[in-house]
Amino acid sequence: MKRKTFDKIVTFLGAGLTVFLLVVAALANWGASFASDSVASQLKAQLITMPATTGNSAESADVTAYFKAHGGKLMSTGKDAQMYADHYIGFHMSHMPTYAEASAAAKSATPDKKAAADATVETVFKGNMLRGTLLTAYAFGTLGQLAGYGALAGLAGAFLMLIFTLLGIVHIRRTPDSATI
């Protein structure tokens, strides 16, 4: 096989890979933007204000610092949702029975305690649902961040392949027609 023919094939494949990586980077960037915008708009629409403290005196210093720094602000990021769900709702829900326990207690409650038992079931249900929904927002936001990193990696790979493709074109011009592999 002639060397020039082989170089043209490899350079053509490099150009194709460059285009492919640019498309991957563009799609990953779109996914990252979509996830970030969706999480922010959905969380802001709920008008949940981050508290300045969780009420948990045994929490780590980084959790205390996070709530102090974000206290009074509207929840708008997946990280906000995760911190609120795990360290605020999670802390307060840890002092409540599980949904199964609360439901069983409400079923067997005497008529004079039925209203309080039903209120406990409702509170536990709402707390668990809000916590689960916020953790879903956190997961979606995290996937968006990963897509953003993928976009940067795709763009870097495309740039590198573009350089290799251009070097391949230069190499084709310098290779004598008589060279073989």
C-alpha positions as CSV (number, residue, x, y, z in Angstrom):
1,M,0.0,0.0,0.0
2,K,1.2,3.5,-0.8
3,R,2.1,5.6,2.2
4,K,0.1,8.5,0.9
5,T,-3.1,6.4,0.6
6,F,-2.7,5.1,4.2
7,D,-2.1,8.7,5.5
8,K,-5.2,9.9,3.7
9,I,-7.3,7.2,5.2
10,V,-6.0,7.9,8.7
11,T,-6.4,11.7,8.3
12,F,-9.9,11.2,7.0
13,L,-10.8,9.1,10.0
14,G,-9.2,11.8,12.3
15,A,-11.4,14.4,10.6
16,G,-14.5,12.3,11.2
17,L,-13.6,11.7,14.8
18,T,-13.1,15.5,15.2
19,V,-16.6,16.1,13.9
20,F,-18.0,13.3,16.1
21,L,-16.4,14.7,19.2
22,L,-17.7,18.2,18.4
23,V,-21.2,16.8,18.1
24,V,-20.8,14.9,21.4
25,A,-19.5,18.1,23.1
26,A,-22.5,20.1,21.8
27,L,-25.1,17.6,22.9
28,A,-23.5,17.1,26.3
29,N,-23.4,20.9,26.7
30,W,-27.0,21.1,25.8
31,G,-27.8,18.4,28.3
32,A,-25.8,20.2,31.0
33,S,-27.6,23.5,30.3
34,F,-31.0,21.8,30.2
35,A,-30.5,20.1,33.5
36,S,-29.1,23.2,35.2
37,D,-31.9,25.4,33.9
38,S,-34.6,22.8,34.8
39,V,-33.4,22.3,38.3
40,A,-33.0,26.0,39.0
41,S,-36.4,26.9,37.6
42,Q,-38.3,24.1,39.3
43,L,-36.6,24.8,42.7
44,K,-37.1,28.5,42.5
45,A,-40.8,28.0,41.6
46,Q,-41.2,26.2,45.0
47,L,-40.1,29.4,46.9
48,I,-38.2,27.3,49.5
49,T,-36.0,29.6,51.5
50,M,-32.9,28.0,52.9
51,P,-32.8,28.2,56.7
52,A,-29.7,29.7,58.3
53,T,-29.5,26.6,60.6
54,T,-30.7,23.0,60.6
55,G,-31.4,22.8,64.4
56,N,-28.9,19.9,64.6
57,S,-26.2,20.8,67.2
58,A,-24.3,17.6,66.3
59,E,-23.8,18.3,62.6
60,S,-20.4,18.8,61.0
61,A,-18.8,22.2,60.6
62,D,-19.1,22.2,56.8
63,V,-22.9,21.6,57.1
64,T,-23.3,24.5,59.6
65,A,-21.2,26.7,57.3
66,Y,-23.2,25.8,54.2
67,F,-26.5,26.7,55.9
68,K,-25.1,29.9,57.4
69,A,-23.8,31.0,54.0
70,H,-27.1,30.1,52.1
71,G,-29.6,31.0,54.9
72,G,-32.4,33.3,53.7
73,K,-31.7,32.6,50.0
74,L,-34.1,30.8,47.7
75,M,-33.2,27.2,47.0
76,S,-32.0,27.1,43.4
77,T,-29.3,24.4,42.9
78,G,-29.2,20.7,43.2
79,K,-26.6,21.1,46.0
80,D,-29.1,23.3,47.9
81,A,-31.8,20.6,47.5
82,Q,-29.4,17.9,48.7
83,M,-28.3,19.8,51.8
84,Y,-31.9,20.8,52.7
85,A,-33.2,17.3,52.1
86,D,-30.4,15.4,54.0
87,H,-29.5,17.9,56.8
88,Y,-32.7,19.8,57.4
89,I,-35.6,17.6,56.5
90,G,-33.6,14.4,57.3
91,F,-32.7,15.7,60.7
92,H,-36.3,16.6,61.6
93,M,-37.7,13.4,60.1
94,S,-35.3,11.3,62.2
95,H,-37.3,12.3,65.3
96,M,-40.5,11.0,63.7
97,P,-41.8,7.4,63.1
98,T,-41.4,5.9,59.7
99,Y,-44.5,6.1,57.4
100,A,-45.2,2.4,58.0
101,E,-45.0,2.9,61.8
102,A,-47.2,6.0,61.7
103,S,-49.8,4.4,59.5
104,A,-50.0,1.3,61.7
105,A,-50.4,3.6,64.8
106,A,-53.1,5.6,63.1
107,K,-55.0,2.4,62.2
108,S,-55.0,1.2,65.8
109,A,-55.5,4.6,67.4
110,T,-58.4,5.2,69.8
111,P,-61.0,7.7,68.6
112,D,-59.6,10.4,71.0
113,K,-56.1,10.0,69.5
114,K,-57.1,9.4,65.9
115,A,-56.8,13.0,64.7
116,A,-53.2,13.4,66.1
117,A,-52.2,10.0,64.7
118,D,-53.6,11.0,61.2
119,A,-51.7,14.3,61.4
120,T,-48.5,12.4,62.1
121,V,-49.1,10.2,59.1
122,E,-49.7,13.2,56.9
123,T,-46.6,15.0,58.2
124,V,-44.4,11.9,57.7
125,F,-45.8,11.4,54.2
126,K,-45.2,15.0,53.2
127,G,-41.7,15.1,54.7
128,N,-40.7,11.9,53.0
129,M,-42.2,13.0,49.6
130,L,-40.5,16.5,49.8
131,R,-37.2,14.9,50.7
132,G,-37.4,12.4,47.9
133,T,-38.3,15.0,45.4
134,L,-35.5,17.3,46.4
135,L,-33.0,14.4,46.3
136,T,-34.3,13.7,42.7
137,A,-33.5,17.3,41.8
138,Y,-30.1,16.9,43.3
139,A,-29.5,13.8,41.2
140,F,-30.7,15.5,38.1
141,G,-28.5,18.5,38.8
142,T,-25.5,16.2,39.4
143,L,-26.1,14.4,36.1
144,G,-26.2,17.8,34.4
145,Q,-22.8,18.7,36.0
146,L,-21.4,15.4,34.7
147,A,-22.7,16.2,31.2
148,G,-20.9,19.6,31.5
149,Y,-17.7,17.8,32.3
150,G,-18.3,15.5,29.3
151,A,-18.8,18.5,27.1
152,L,-15.5,19.9,28.1
153,A,-13.8,16.5,27.6
154,G,-15.4,16.2,24.1
155,L,-14.3,19.7,23.2
156,A,-10.8,19.0,24.3
157,G,-10.7,15.7,22.4
158,A,-12.1,17.4,19.3
159,F,-9.4,20.1,19.5
160,L,-6.7,17.5,19.9
161,M,-8.0,15.5,16.9
162,L,-8.2,18.7,14.8
163,I,-4.5,19.3,15.5
164,F,-3.7,15.7,14.6
165,T,-5.8,16.0,11.4
166,L,-4.0,19.2,10.4
167,L,-0.7,17.6,11.1
168,G,-1.8,14.6,8.9
169,I,-2.6,16.9,6.0
170,V,0.8,18.5,6.3
171,H,2.4,15.0,6.5
172,I,0.5,13.9,3.3
173,R,2.0,16.9,1.4
174,R,5.5,16.0,2.5
175,T,5.3,12.3,1.8
176,P,6.8,11.3,-1.5
177,D,4.5,9.5,-4.0
178,S,6.9,6.5,-4.2
179,A,6.8,5.8,-0.4
180,T,5.1,2.5,0.6
181,I,4.2,0.8,3.9
